[in-house]
Amino acid sequence: MKRLLSTLLVVAAPALAEEPVIENVTATRTAPETYRFDVTIRHPDTGWDHYADGWRVLDMNGNELGMRVLFHPHVNEQPFTRSLDGVKIPSGTTQVQVQARDLPAGWSADATVIDLR
């Protein structure tokens, strides 16, 4: 029985390891130092135990400028787009990063760089 359980865990691990993929980001300036971000994510959400549960905007040094929490799975809506208004971007900033997160793995290793010029 232990061997069967170990085998099942090994087979299931790759599906759980799949990170959210940021497919598109639109950054729209709404005021001199404020932006709206529309982010499209694809992730193999399976339910409340495994889903893309957020994304954030970072400066190029990794400092968080804004975060969008996703409060529920999007099992039947892939890819999906969600927005975040009111993100303050310091004057002179020409690029930011967008990074996605999933439950239970946490933040993706990769971030998408967005040119604000």
Secondary structure, DSSP 4 states (H G I P E B T S, - for coil): -HHHHHHHHHHHHHHHHPPPEEEEEEEEEEETTEEEEEEEEE----BTTBEEEEEEEE-TTS-EEEEEE--S--TTS-SEEEEEEEEE--TT--EEEEEEEEETTEE-S--EEEE--
